[in-house]
Structure formats: structure tokens, C-alpha cells
Amino acid sequence: MPVRPGAAQTGGMDWCRYRFRCVWDLPAPPDAVHRVLERGEDYPRWWPQVREVVPVDGASARVTFRSLLPYDLVVTVRARRQDRGAGVLEAALEGDLDGWSRWTLLPHGGGTRAVYEQEVEVRRPLMRRLAVPCRPLFRANHALMMRAGRRGLAARLAAV
């Protein structure tokens, strides 16, 4: 793999790339979960770290995220696939993070198993400079955000 200029690399690993996978078991059917997740403009109402969603056009929005660490990430999220029948919501990400994210919703135990996958490269200059020493903090920050998102989604589903 060629090294991009400015990429922090050690031993062949690009420290500015992240892959995340979270599995949430939720007490609602997949269709109900899909209805909540497809409404990106509502995320700030139930996911505390999603600070703002500003529609750009019918398929994209500018989203501001902030978790425990004292910085905002601003990303344009563009819908790539919304397939309710397959239980898939997928988006391209561009901005402080470039890559993609995907929800896959599967029936599970009377509710839904929501699998969240994300592959991104950090583009924000400060985070790139801190890629090696702060990687564990960045990963922990993401884990805290995902835990809060799961709690918020479960509460939102219970209220619907």
C-alpha cells in the first residue's frame, strides 16, 4: 500500500485509519429501529454526542460530533444505501473523517441486533499529528460515544 503524504505510519500500519464494529441488541423490531436510524436529523434528540445535523440536500447532511475529548468533528454524511428489506443503512463520510459507516439490522430474540460498522481515515490535521500517542484515547472516546448512542436509541425506541 503506498504511503500518502502526511500519513502517520509505523511498521506498515496507517495510524490515521480506524475500523469500528459495535453490536447492539435492542428490544424493538428491525423495522422500528430502521425508522429511527433513517431519520438522521433526529439523532441529536437521542444521541448526546451528535451535536448538530444540518441538511445539505435530500441525500446528505453536515453532522457535528463531540464526545468526551474537547474537539468537534464535522463530517458530511451522504446516504449510499437505504434498504429497509435488507435492514441496511449505509453512508459515505467526508470531512474530518473520510470513509463509510453502515448499520445492519437483523431480527434477534424478539428484537433487533444492530451491527454498526465504520471504516474511516482521520483528516483533521491535529488528530493526524496526534495519531500515534493518542490512538487509545481516540478509540476510548469512540467507545463512550457508541455506549451513549445505544442507551439513547433504546430510550428513543421505548418512547415511540
DSSP file (Angstrom, degrees, kcal/mol; ACC not computed):
  #  RESIDUE AA STRUCTURE BP1 BP2  ACC     N-H-->O    O-->H-N    N-H-->O    O-->H-N    TCO  KAPPA ALPHA  PHI   PSI    X-CA   Y-CA   Z-CA
    1    1 A M              0   0    0      0, 0.0     2,-0.1     0, 0.0    11,-0.0   0.000 360.0 360.0 360.0 127.5    0.0    0.0    0.0
    2    2 A P        -     0   0    0      0, 0.0     2,-0.5     0, 0.0     0, 0.0  -0.387 360.0-118.4 -69.5 147.3    1.5    3.3   -1.0
    3    3 A V        -     0   0    0     -2,-0.1     3,-0.1     6,-0.0     6,-0.0  -0.747  24.4-136.4 -86.7 126.2    2.1    5.8    1.8
    4    4 A R    >   -     0   0    0     -2,-0.5     3,-2.3     1,-0.1     2,-0.0  -0.567  34.9 -92.1 -77.7 145.4    0.1    9.0    1.4
    5    5 A P  T 3  S+     0   0    0      0, 0.0    -1,-0.1     0, 0.0     3,-0.1  -0.348 113.4  15.5 -56.3 133.2    2.0   12.2    2.1
    6    6 A G  T 3  S+     0   0    0      1,-0.3     2,-0.3    -3,-0.1    -2,-0.0   0.405  89.6 140.5  83.4  -2.5    1.5   13.2    5.7
    7    7 A A    <   -     0   0    0     -3,-2.3     2,-0.8     1,-0.1    -1,-0.3  -0.580  53.8-129.6 -76.1 132.3    0.2    9.8    6.7
    8    8 A A        +     0   0    0     -2,-0.3     7,-2.2    -3,-0.1     8,-0.5  -0.723  41.0 170.6 -80.8 112.5    1.4    8.7   10.1
    9    9 A Q  E     +A   14   0A   0     -2,-0.8     2,-0.3     5,-0.2     5,-0.2  -0.965  19.6 175.2-129.7 143.8    2.7    5.2    9.6
   10   10 A T  E >  S-A   13   0A   0      3,-1.6     3,-1.9    -2,-0.4    -2,-0.0  -0.956  76.7 -12.0-143.6 124.2    4.7    2.8   11.7
   11   11 A G  T 3  S-     0   0    0     -2,-0.3     3,-0.1     1,-0.3    -2,-0.0   0.828 127.8 -53.8  57.8  34.0    5.5   -0.7   10.6
   12   12 A G  T 3  S+     0   0    0      1,-0.3     2,-0.5   -11,-0.0    -1,-0.3   0.359 109.6 120.9  86.0  -7.7    3.1   -0.6    7.7
   13   13 A M  E <   -A   10   0A   0     -3,-1.9    -3,-1.6     2,-0.0     2,-1.0  -0.787  59.8-139.5 -94.4 131.3    0.1    0.4    9.8
   14   14 A D  E >   -A    9   0A   0     -2,-0.5     3,-1.8    -5,-0.2    -5,-0.2  -0.796  12.9-163.8 -87.7 106.2   -1.7    3.7    9.0
   15   15 A W  T 3  S+     0   0    0     -7,-2.2    -1,-0.1    -2,-1.0    -6,-0.1   0.547  83.9  64.4 -71.4  -7.4   -2.4    5.1   12.4
   16   16 A C  T 3  S+     0   0    0     -8,-0.5   106,-3.1   105,-0.0     2,-0.4   0.397  87.5  86.4 -95.6   2.2   -4.9    7.5   11.0
   17   17 A R  E <   -B  121   0B   0     -3,-1.8     2,-0.4   104,-0.2   104,-0.2  -0.838  57.5-172.8-104.6 140.8   -7.2    4.7    9.8
   18   18 A Y  E     -B  120   0B   0    102,-2.9   102,-2.3    -2,-0.4     2,-0.4  -0.984  13.5-166.2-133.0 143.7   -9.8    3.2   12.1
   19   19 A R  E     -B  119   0B   0     -2,-0.4     2,-0.4   100,-0.2   100,-0.2  -0.999  16.0-176.7-125.4 127.4  -12.2    0.3   11.9
   20   20 A F  E     -B  118   0B   0     98,-2.8    98,-2.2    -2,-0.4     2,-0.3  -0.935  10.5-180.0-124.5 147.8  -15.0    0.0   14.4
   21   21 A R  E     +B  117   0B   0     -2,-0.4     2,-0.4    96,-0.2    96,-0.2  -0.934   5.9 175.7-147.0 123.5  -17.7   -2.6   14.9
   22   22 A C  E     -B  116   0B   0     94,-2.5    94,-3.0    -2,-0.3     2,-0.5  -0.965  14.9-155.0-127.3 144.5  -20.3   -2.5   17.6
   23   23 A V  E     -B  115   0B   0     -2,-0.4     2,-0.5    92,-0.2    92,-0.2  -0.983  12.0-174.4-122.7 123.0  -23.2   -4.8   18.2
   24   24 A W  E     -B  114   0B   0     90,-2.9    90,-3.5    -2,-0.5     2,-0.6  -0.968  14.6-152.6-118.2 127.5  -26.3   -3.6   20.0
   25   25 A D  E     -B  113   0B   0     -2,-0.5    88,-0.2    88,-0.2    -2,-0.0  -0.898  23.5-171.7 -96.8 122.5  -29.2   -5.8   21.0
   26   26 A L  E     -B  112   0B   0     86,-3.3    86,-2.7    -2,-0.6     2,-0.9  -0.892  29.8-129.0-121.2 144.1  -32.3   -3.7   21.1
   27   27 A P  S    S+     0   0    0      0, 0.0    84,-0.1     0, 0.0    86,-0.1  -0.206  81.7  79.4 -87.7  46.0  -35.9   -4.5   22.3
   28   28 A A  S    S-     0   0    0     -2,-0.9    -2,-0.2    84,-0.1   130,-0.0  -0.981  87.2 -93.5-145.1 154.2  -37.7   -3.4   19.2
   29   29 A P    >>  -     0   0    0      0, 0.0     4,-2.0     0, 0.0     3,-0.6  -0.295  40.1-108.6 -67.8 155.2  -38.3   -5.0   15.8
   30   30 A P  H 3> S+     0   0    0      0, 0.0     4,-2.8     0, 0.0     5,-0.2   0.841 117.1  56.9 -53.0 -38.3  -35.9   -4.2   12.9
   31   31 A D  H 3> S+     0   0    0      1,-0.2     4,-2.1     2,-0.2     5,-0.1   0.904 107.8  47.5 -62.9 -40.4  -38.5   -2.0   11.1
   32   32 A A  H <> S+     0   0    0     -3,-0.6     4,-1.5     2,-0.2    -1,-0.2   0.898 113.1  48.3 -66.5 -40.5  -38.9    0.2   14.1
   33   33 A V  H  X S+     0   0    0     -4,-2.0     4,-2.8     1,-0.2     5,-0.2   0.920 110.5  52.0 -65.1 -43.3  -35.2    0.5   14.6
   34   34 A H  H  X S+     0   0    0     -4,-2.8     4,-2.4     1,-0.2    -2,-0.2   0.908 105.2  55.5 -59.4 -43.1  -34.7    1.3   10.9
   35   35 A R  H  < S+     0   0    0     -4,-2.1     4,-0.4     1,-0.2    -1,-0.2   0.885 112.6  42.4 -59.5 -39.2  -37.4    4.1   11.1
   36   36 A V  H >< S+     0   0    0     -4,-1.5     3,-1.2     1,-0.2    -2,-0.2   0.939 115.4  48.2 -72.1 -46.8  -35.4    5.8   13.9
   37   37 A L  H 3< S+     0   0    0     -4,-2.8    -2,-0.2     1,-0.3    -1,-0.2   0.799 104.5  59.1 -67.4 -28.9  -32.0    5.3   12.3
   38   38 A E  T 3< S+     0   0    0     -4,-2.4     2,-1.3    -5,-0.2    -1,-0.3   0.649  88.8  78.7 -75.7 -11.9  -33.0    6.6    8.9
   39   39 A R    X   +     0   0    0     -3,-1.2     3,-2.2    -4,-0.4     4,-0.4  -0.583  56.5 169.3 -96.4  72.4  -34.1   10.0   10.4
   40   40 A G  G >  S+     0   0    0     -2,-1.3     3,-1.4     1,-0.3    -1,-0.2   0.802  70.3  66.0 -54.5 -33.8  -30.6   11.5   10.7
   41   41 A E  G 3  S+     0   0    0      1,-0.3    -1,-0.3    -3,-0.2    12,-0.2   0.722 100.1  53.0 -63.7 -19.2  -32.0   14.9   11.5
   42   42 A D  G X> S+     0   0    0     -3,-2.2     3,-2.0    -6,-0.2     4,-0.6   0.544  78.6  96.7 -91.8  -8.0  -33.4   13.5   14.8
   43   43 A Y  H X> S+     0   0    0     -3,-1.4     4,-3.1    -4,-0.4     3,-1.6   0.870  76.7  59.7 -52.6 -42.4  -30.1   11.9   16.1
   44   44 A P  H 34 S+     0   0    0      0, 0.0    -1,-0.3     0, 0.0    -2,-0.1   0.754  98.0  62.4 -60.7 -19.2  -29.3   15.0   18.3
   45   45 A R  H <4 S+     0   0    0     -3,-2.0    -2,-0.2     1,-0.1    -3,-0.1   0.765 123.5  14.4 -74.8 -24.3  -32.5   14.3   20.2
   46   46 A W  H << S+     0   0    0     -3,-1.6    -1,-0.1    -4,-0.6   109,-0.1   0.540 118.6  63.9-127.5 -11.8  -31.4   10.9   21.4
   47   47 A W    ><  -     0   0    0     -4,-3.1     3,-2.0    -5,-0.2    -1,-0.2  -0.899  64.3-161.1-119.0 101.7  -27.6   10.6   20.8
   48   48 A P  T 3  S+     0   0    0      0, 0.0    -1,-0.1     0, 0.0    97,-0.1   0.775  87.0  55.2 -56.3 -32.0  -25.9   13.2   23.0
   49   49 A Q  T 3  S+     0   0    0     96,-0.2    17,-2.3     1,-0.1     2,-1.2   0.593  86.4  84.0 -82.4  -9.2  -22.6   13.2   21.1
   50   50 A V  E <   +C   65   0B   0     -3,-2.0    15,-0.2    -7,-0.2    -3,-0.2  -0.805  61.3 175.7 -89.9  98.3  -24.4   14.1   17.8
   51   51 A R  E     +     0   0B   0     13,-1.9     2,-0.3    -2,-1.2    -1,-0.2   0.842  55.2   3.6 -79.8 -35.8  -24.4   17.8   18.4
   52   52 A E  E     -C   64   0B   0     12,-1.4    12,-2.6    -3,-0.2     2,-0.4  -0.990  48.6-166.3-155.7 141.0  -25.9   19.1   15.1
   53   53 A V  E     -C   63   0B   0     -2,-0.3    10,-0.2    10,-0.2    -3,-0.0  -0.975  12.6-177.3-129.2 116.6  -27.3   17.8   11.8
   54   54 A V  E     -C   62   0B   0      8,-2.8     8,-3.2    -2,-0.4    -2,-0.0  -0.949  26.2-127.5-117.4 112.0  -27.7   20.3    9.1
   55   55 A P  E     -C   61   0B   0      0, 0.0     6,-0.3     0, 0.0     3,-0.1  -0.293  24.4-178.9 -58.7 138.6  -29.3   19.0    5.8
   56   56 A V  E     -     0   0B   0      4,-2.6     2,-0.2     1,-0.5     5,-0.2   0.766  68.1 -33.0-102.0 -44.9  -27.2   19.8    2.7
   57   57 A D  E >  S-C   60   0B   0      3,-1.6     3,-0.7     0, 0.0    -1,-0.5  -0.835  85.0 -64.4-156.8-167.4  -29.6   18.2    0.2
   58   58 A G  T 3  S+     0   0    0     -2,-0.2     3,-0.1     1,-0.2     0, 0.0   0.669 131.8  32.5 -66.8 -16.3  -32.0   15.3    0.0
   59   59 A A  T 3  S+     0   0    0      1,-0.1    20,-3.1    19,-0.0     2,-0.3   0.392 116.9  46.6-121.4   1.5  -29.3   12.7    0.5
   60   60 A S  E <   -CD  57  78B   0     -3,-0.7    -4,-2.6    18,-0.2    -3,-1.6  -0.965  49.7-175.9-146.5 161.3  -26.7   14.4    2.7
   61   61 A A  E     -CD  55  77B   0     16,-1.9    16,-3.0    -2,-0.3     2,-0.6  -0.987  30.8-117.4-151.0 153.0  -26.2   16.4    5.8
   62   62 A R  E     -CD  54  76B   0     -8,-3.2    -8,-2.8    -2,-0.3     2,-0.4  -0.866  37.9-166.1 -93.1 123.0  -23.4   18.1    7.7
   63   63 A V  E     -CD  53  75B   0     12,-3.4    12,-2.6    -2,-0.6     2,-0.5  -0.923  12.3-155.4-118.5 133.8  -23.0   16.5   11.1
   64   64 A T  E     -CD  52  74B   0    -12,-2.6   -13,-1.9    -2,-0.4   -12,-1.4  -0.939  14.7-171.9-109.1 126.1  -21.1   17.7   14.1
   65   65 A F  E     +CD  50  73B   0      8,-2.9     8,-2.5    -2,-0.5     2,-0.3  -0.885  10.6 170.1-114.4 145.5  -19.9   15.1   16.7
   66   66 A R        +     0   0    0    -17,-2.3     6,-0.1    -2,-0.3     2,-0.1  -0.867   3.8 166.7-154.5 123.3  -18.3   15.7   20.0
   67   67 A S        -     0   0    0      4,-0.4     4,-0.1     2,-0.3    75,-0.1   0.129  63.2 -47.7-107.7-135.6  -17.7   13.1   22.7
   68   68 A L  S    S+     0   0    0     73,-0.2    73,-0.0     2,-0.1    74,-0.0   0.889 112.2  81.8 -73.4 -40.5  -15.6   13.3   25.8
   69   69 A L  S    S-     0   0    0      1,-0.1     2,-2.2    68,-0.1    -2,-0.3  -0.378  94.3-108.7 -68.8 146.8  -12.4   14.8   24.2
   70   70 A P  S    S+     0   0    0      0, 0.0     2,-0.3     0, 0.0    -1,-0.1  -0.326  84.2  86.3 -81.3  61.2  -12.6   18.6   23.7
   71   71 A Y        -     0   0    0     -2,-2.2    -4,-0.4    -4,-0.1     2,-0.3  -0.988  64.8-132.1-152.5 150.5  -12.9   18.8   20.0
   72   72 A D        -     0   0    0     -2,-0.3     2,-0.5    -6,-0.1    -6,-0.2  -0.781  12.6-152.0 -97.8 145.4  -15.7   18.7   17.4
   73   73 A L  E     -D   65   0B   0     -8,-2.5    -8,-2.9    -2,-0.3     2,-0.5  -0.978   8.7-160.0-112.8 132.3  -15.6   16.6   14.3
   74   74 A V  E     +D   64   0B   0     -2,-0.5    22,-2.5   -10,-0.2     2,-0.4  -0.965  17.4 170.9-117.1 124.2  -17.6   17.9   11.3
   75   75 A V  E     -DE  63  95B   0    -12,-2.6   -12,-3.4    -2,-0.5     2,-0.7  -0.987  32.8-134.6-135.2 137.0  -18.5   15.3    8.6
   76   76 A T  E     -DE  62  94B   0     18,-3.8    18,-1.6    -2,-0.4     2,-0.6  -0.858  26.3-158.4 -88.8 121.7  -20.7   15.4    5.6
   77   77 A V  E     -DE  61  93B   0    -16,-3.0   -16,-1.9    -2,-0.7     2,-0.5  -0.901   8.7-171.7-105.3 121.3  -22.7   12.2    5.6
   78   78 A R  E     -DE  60  92B   0     14,-2.7    14,-2.9    -2,-0.6   -18,-0.2  -0.963  26.0-120.5-118.5 123.3  -24.2   11.1    2.3
   79   79 A A  E     + E   0  91B   0    -20,-3.1    12,-0.3    -2,-0.5     3,-0.1  -0.380  35.0 169.1 -59.8 129.2  -26.7    8.2    2.1
   80   80 A R  E     +     0   0B   0     10,-3.0     2,-0.3     1,-0.3    11,-0.2   0.711  67.9   9.6-108.2 -37.7  -25.3    5.4   -0.1
   81   81 A R  E     + E   0  90B   0      9,-1.9     9,-3.2     2,-0.0     2,-0.4  -0.963  51.2 175.0-149.3 126.7  -27.8    2.7    0.6
   82   82 A Q  E     + E   0  89B   0     -2,-0.3     2,-0.6     7,-0.2     7,-0.2  -0.870  16.5 163.0-130.6  98.5  -31.1    2.6    2.5
   83   83 A D  E  >> - E   0  88B   0      5,-2.9     5,-2.3    -2,-0.4     4,-1.1  -0.857  15.0-178.9-123.2  93.8  -32.6   -0.8    2.1
   84   84 A R  T  45S+     0   0    0     -2,-0.6     3,-0.3     1,-0.2    -1,-0.2   0.885  83.8  56.2 -61.0 -39.9  -35.3   -1.5    4.7
   85   85 A G  T  45S+     0   0    0      1,-0.2    -1,-0.2     2,-0.1    -2,-0.0   0.877 115.1  37.1 -60.6 -39.3  -35.9   -5.0    3.4
   86   86 A A  T  45S-     0   0    0     -3,-0.3    -1,-0.2     2,-0.1    -2,-0.2   0.541 110.2-123.3 -88.6  -8.2  -32.3   -6.0    3.9
   87   87 A G  T  <5 +     0   0    0     -4,-1.1    18,-3.2    -3,-0.3     2,-0.5   0.860  63.3 140.3  70.7  35.6  -32.0   -3.9    7.1
   88   88 A V  E   < +EF  83 104B   0     -5,-2.3    -5,-2.9    16,-0.2     2,-0.4  -0.944  30.0 174.9-121.8 132.1  -29.1   -1.8    5.8
   89   89 A L  E     +EF  82 103B   0     14,-2.2    14,-3.0    -2,-0.5     2,-0.4  -0.985  17.4 175.2-127.7 119.1  -28.4    1.8    6.1
   90   90 A E  E     -EF  81 102B   0     -9,-3.2   -10,-3.0    -2,-0.4    -9,-1.9  -0.967   5.7-177.3-131.3 143.2  -25.0    2.9    4.7
   91   91 A A  E     -EF  79 101B   0     10,-2.7    10,-2.2    -2,-0.4     2,-0.3  -0.982  24.1-129.6-139.8 149.7  -23.4    6.3    4.3
   92   92 A A  E     -EF  78 100B   0    -14,-2.9   -14,-2.7    -2,-0.3     2,-0.4  -0.772  26.9-150.5 -91.0 143.8  -20.3    7.8    2.8
   93   93 A L  E     +EF  77  99B   0      6,-2.8     6,-2.3    -2,-0.3     2,-0.3  -0.944  18.6 171.9-119.7 137.3  -18.4   10.2    5.2
   94   94 A E  E     +E   76   0B   0    -18,-1.6   -18,-3.8    -2,-0.4     2,-0.4  -0.986  43.1  43.6-147.6 135.0  -16.3   13.1    4.1
   95   95 A G  E    S+E   75   0B   0     -2,-0.3   -20,-0.2   -20,-0.2    28,-0.1  -0.991 117.1   4.1 139.4-128.4  -14.7   15.9    6.1
   96   96 A D  S    S+     0   0    0    -22,-2.5    27,-3.4    -2,-0.4    28,-1.3   0.784 142.4  34.8 -62.4 -25.1  -12.7   15.5    9.4
   97   97 A L  E    S- G   0 122B   0    -23,-0.3     2,-0.4    25,-0.2    25,-0.2  -0.998  76.3-164.2-126.3 133.1  -13.3   11.8    8.8
   98   98 A D  E     + G   0 121B   0     23,-2.4    23,-2.6    -2,-0.4     2,-0.3  -0.968  49.5  57.2-116.1 133.8  -13.4   10.2    5.3
   99   99 A G  E    S-FG  93 120B   0     -6,-2.3    -6,-2.8    -2,-0.4     2,-0.3  -0.970  77.4 -67.5 156.0-135.1  -14.8    6.7    4.8
  100  100 A W  E     -FG  92 119B   0     19,-2.4    19,-2.1    -2,-0.3     2,-0.3  -0.972  23.8-157.3-152.0 161.9  -18.1    5.0    5.4
  101  101 A S  E     -FG  91 118B   0    -10,-2.2   -10,-2.7    -2,-0.3     2,-0.3  -0.979  11.9-170.2-140.4 153.6  -20.5    3.7    8.0
  102  102 A R  E     -FG  90 117B   0     15,-2.7    15,-2.7    -2,-0.3     2,-0.4  -0.986  13.9-157.0-150.0 134.6  -23.2    1.0    7.9
  103  103 A W  E     -FG  89 116B   0    -14,-3.0   -14,-2.2    -2,-0.3     2,-0.5  -0.926  11.1-169.6-101.8 134.0  -26.0   -0.2   10.1
  104  104 A T  E     -FG  88 115B   0     11,-2.1    11,-2.8    -2,-0.4     2,-0.5  -0.991   7.8-160.0-123.5 121.8  -27.2   -3.8    9.5
  105  105 A L  E     + G   0 114B   0    -18,-3.2     9,-0.2    -2,-0.5    -2,-0.0  -0.895  13.1 176.3-109.8 122.5  -30.4   -4.7   11.4
  106  106 A L  E     - G   0 113B   0      7,-2.3     7,-3.3    -2,-0.5     2,-0.1  -0.961  36.7-105.9-126.5 140.1  -31.2   -8.3   12.0
  107  107 A P  E     + G   0 112B   0      0, 0.0     2,-0.3     0, 0.0     5,-0.3  -0.412  47.7 171.1 -60.1 137.8  -34.1   -9.9   13.9
  108  108 A H  E >   - G   0 111B   0      3,-1.8     3,-2.3   -82,-0.2   -82,-0.1  -0.858  56.0 -26.9-157.3 116.4  -32.8  -11.3   17.1
  109  109 A G  T 3  S-     0   0    0     -2,-0.3     3,-0.1     1,-0.3   -84,-0.0   0.826 124.4 -45.0  52.5  41.5  -34.6  -12.7   20.2
  110  110 A G  T 3  S+     0   0    0      1,-0.3    -1,-0.3   -83,-0.0     2,-0.1   0.445 136.6  49.9  83.6  -1.6  -37.9  -10.8   19.6
  111  111 A G  E <  S- G   0 108B   0     -3,-2.3    -3,-1.8   -84,-0.1     2,-0.4  -0.268  94.7 -68.4-135.4-136.8  -36.0   -7.6   19.0
  112  112 A T  E     -BG  26 107B   0    -86,-2.7   -86,-3.3    -5,-0.3     2,-0.7  -0.989  17.0-149.1-134.8 138.3  -33.1   -6.4   16.8
  113  113 A R  E     -BG  25 106B   0     -7,-3.3    -7,-2.3    -2,-0.4     2,-0.6  -0.949  24.0-162.6-100.1 114.2  -29.4   -7.0   16.6
  114  114 A A  E     -BG  24 105B   0    -90,-3.5   -90,-2.9    -2,-0.7     2,-0.6  -0.883   2.4-164.2-101.2 118.9  -28.0   -3.8   15.2
  115  115 A V  E     -BG  23 104B   0    -11,-2.8   -11,-2.1    -2,-0.6     2,-0.5  -0.913   3.1-164.7-106.0 120.2  -24.5   -4.1   13.9
  116  116 A Y  E     +BG  22 103B   0    -94,-3.0   -94,-2.5    -2,-0.6     2,-0.4  -0.912   9.5 179.0-107.0 126.0  -22.6   -0.8   13.3
  117  117 A E  E     +BG  21 102B   0    -15,-2.7   -15,-2.7    -2,-0.5     2,-0.3  -0.965   1.8 176.0-126.1 144.1  -19.5   -0.8   11.2
  118  118 A Q  E     -BG  20 101B   0    -98,-2.2   -98,-2.8    -2,-0.4     2,-0.4  -0.986  13.4-174.7-148.5 134.6  -17.3    2.1   10.3
  119  119 A E  E     +BG  19 100B   0    -19,-2.1   -19,-2.4    -2,-0.3     2,-0.3  -0.985  26.4 157.3-128.4 121.1  -14.1    2.5    8.4
  120  120 A V  E     -BG  18  99B   0   -102,-2.3  -102,-2.9    -2,-0.4     2,-0.4  -0.949  36.3-141.7-141.6 158.6  -12.6    5.9    8.4
  121  121 A E  E     -BG  17  98B   0    -23,-2.6   -23,-2.4    -2,-0.3     2,-0.4  -0.990  31.2-122.5-117.6 132.6   -9.4    7.9    7.9
  122  122 A V  E     + G   0  97B   0   -106,-3.1   -25,-0.2    -2,-0.4   -26,-0.1  -0.603  32.1 173.5 -74.4 127.4   -8.9   10.9   10.1
  123  123 A R        +     0   0    0    -27,-3.4   -26,-0.2    -2,-0.4    -1,-0.2   0.598  42.3 110.0-108.2 -18.8   -8.3   14.0    8.0
  124  124 A R     >  -     0   0    0    -28,-1.3     4,-2.0     1,-0.1     3,-0.2  -0.431  68.5-136.6 -63.3 123.9   -8.3   16.6   10.8
  125  125 A P  H  > S+     0   0    0      0, 0.0     4,-2.3     0, 0.0     5,-0.2   0.870  98.9  49.3 -54.8 -45.6   -4.7   17.9   11.0
  126  126 A L  H  > S+     0   0    0      1,-0.2     4,-1.8     2,-0.2     5,-0.1   0.924 112.0  48.8 -62.3 -42.8   -4.3   17.9   14.8
  127  127 A M  H  4 S+     0   0    0      1,-0.2    -1,-0.2     2,-0.2     7,-0.1   0.846 109.7  53.0 -66.2 -32.3   -5.7   14.4   15.1
  128  128 A R  H >< S+     0   0    0     -4,-2.0     3,-1.2     1,-0.2     4,-0.3   0.913 108.8  49.2 -67.1 -41.7   -3.3   13.2   12.4
  129  129 A R  H 3< S+     0   0    0     -4,-2.3     3,-0.3     1,-0.3    -2,-0.2   0.849 117.0  42.1 -65.2 -32.4   -0.4   14.7   14.3
  130  130 A L  T 3X S+     0   0    0     -4,-1.8     4,-2.5    -5,-0.2    -1,-0.3   0.276  82.8 114.3 -95.3  10.5   -1.5   13.0   17.5
  131  131 A A  H <> S+     0   0    0     -3,-1.2     4,-0.6     1,-0.2    -1,-0.2   0.861  78.6  38.1 -53.6 -46.1   -2.4    9.7   15.7
  132  132 A V  H >4 S+     0   0    0     -3,-0.3     3,-0.7    -4,-0.3    -1,-0.2   0.979 121.8  37.6 -76.4 -55.4    0.2    7.5   17.4
  133  133 A P  H 34 S+     0   0    0      0, 0.0     4,-0.2     0, 0.0    -2,-0.2   0.827 124.9  39.6 -68.6 -27.6    0.3    8.8   21.0
  134  134 A C  H 3X S+     0   0    0     -4,-2.5     4,-2.7     1,-0.2     3,-0.4   0.400  80.1 106.0-102.7   3.3   -3.5    9.5   21.3
  135  135 A R  H <X S+     0   0    0     -3,-0.7     4,-2.5    -4,-0.6     5,-0.2   0.901  81.6  50.2 -52.0 -46.7   -4.8    6.4   19.4
  136  136 A P  H  > S+     0   0    0      0, 0.0     4,-2.3     0, 0.0    -1,-0.2   0.894 112.3  48.5 -60.7 -36.5   -6.0    4.7   22.6
  137  137 A L  H  > S+     0   0    0     -3,-0.4     4,-2.7     2,-0.2    -2,-0.2   0.912 110.6  50.2 -67.2 -42.0   -7.8    7.9   23.7
  138  138 A F  H  X S+     0   0    0     -4,-2.7     4,-2.0     2,-0.2    -1,-0.2   0.908 112.6  47.1 -62.7 -40.6   -9.5    8.3   20.3
  139  139 A R  H  X S+     0   0    0     -4,-2.5     4,-2.3    -5,-0.3    -2,-0.2   0.908 113.2  48.2 -67.5 -41.2  -10.7    4.7   20.4
  140  140 A A  H  X S+     0   0    0     -4,-2.3     4,-2.4    -5,-0.2    -2,-0.2   0.896 109.3  53.8 -64.8 -39.7  -11.9    5.1   24.0
  141  141 A N  H  X S+     0   0    0     -4,-2.7     4,-2.0     1,-0.2   -73,-0.2   0.907 109.7  47.8 -60.0 -43.0  -13.7    8.3   23.0
  142  142 A H  H  X S+     0   0    0     -4,-2.0     4,-2.5     2,-0.2    -2,-0.2   0.911 109.7  52.8 -64.6 -42.7  -15.5    6.5   20.2
  143  143 A A  H  X S+     0   0    0     -4,-2.3     4,-2.3     1,-0.2    -2,-0.2   0.901 108.9  49.5 -61.3 -41.2  -16.5    3.6   22.6
  144  144 A L  H  X S+     0   0    0     -4,-2.4     4,-2.2     2,-0.2    -1,-0.2   0.907 110.8  50.4 -64.0 -40.8  -18.0    6.1   25.0
  145  145 A M  H  X S+     0   0    0     -4,-2.0     4,-2.2     1,-0.2    -2,-0.2   0.917 110.7  48.9 -62.4 -43.1  -19.9    7.7   22.2
  146  146 A M  H  X S+     0   0    0     -4,-2.5     4,-2.4     2,-0.2    -2,-0.2   0.893 109.3  52.1 -67.1 -39.4  -21.2    4.4   21.0
  147  147 A R  H  X S+     0   0    0     -4,-2.3     4,-2.2     1,-0.2    -1,-0.2   0.928 111.5  46.8 -61.5 -43.5  -22.3    3.4   24.5
  148  148 A A  H  X S+     0   0    0     -4,-2.2     4,-2.6     1,-0.2    -1,-0.2   0.881 110.8  53.4 -65.5 -37.0  -24.3    6.6   24.9
  149  149 A G  H  X S+     0   0    0     -4,-2.2     4,-2.7     2,-0.2     5,-0.2   0.899 107.7  50.2 -63.6 -41.3  -25.8    6.1   21.4
  150  150 A R  H  X S+     0   0    0     -4,-2.4     4,-2.5     2,-0.2    -2,-0.2   0.930 112.6  46.5 -63.0 -45.7  -27.0    2.6   22.3
  151  151 A R  H  X S+     0   0    0     -4,-2.2     4,-2.2     1,-0.2    -2,-0.2   0.926 114.5  47.8 -61.4 -44.5  -28.6    3.9   25.5
  152  152 A G  H  X S+     0   0    0     -4,-2.6     4,-2.3     2,-0.2    -2,-0.2   0.891 112.2  48.6 -65.0 -40.6  -30.2    6.8   23.7
  153  153 A L  H  X S+     0   0    0     -4,-2.7     4,-2.8     2,-0.2     5,-0.2   0.914 110.7  50.7 -66.7 -42.3  -31.5    4.7   20.9
  154  154 A A  H  X S+     0   0    0     -4,-2.5     4,-1.9    -5,-0.2    -2,-0.2   0.916 112.6  46.9 -61.0 -42.4  -33.0    2.2   23.3
  155  155 A A  H  X S+     0   0    0     -4,-2.2     4,-1.4     2,-0.2    -1,-0.2   0.897 112.1  50.6 -66.9 -39.7  -34.7    5.0   25.2
  156  156 A R  H  X S+     0   0    0     -4,-2.3     4,-0.9     1,-0.2    -2,-0.2   0.915 110.5  49.0 -63.4 -43.2  -36.0    6.5   21.9
  157  157 A L  H >< S+     0   0    0     -4,-2.8     3,-0.5     1,-0.2    -1,-0.2   0.875 109.0  52.9 -64.8 -37.0  -37.4    3.2   20.8
  158  158 A A  H 3< S+     0   0    0     -4,-1.9    -1,-0.2     1,-0.2    -2,-0.2   0.808 109.8  49.6 -67.3 -29.1  -39.1    2.7   24.2
  159  159 A A  H 3<        0   0    0     -4,-1.4    -1,-0.2     1,-0.2    -2,-0.2   0.628 360.0 360.0 -85.3 -14.4  -40.8    6.1   23.8
  160  160 A V    <<        0   0    0     -4,-0.9    -1,-0.2    -3,-0.5    -2,-0.2   0.469 360.0 360.0 -83.3 360.0  -42.1    5.5   20.2
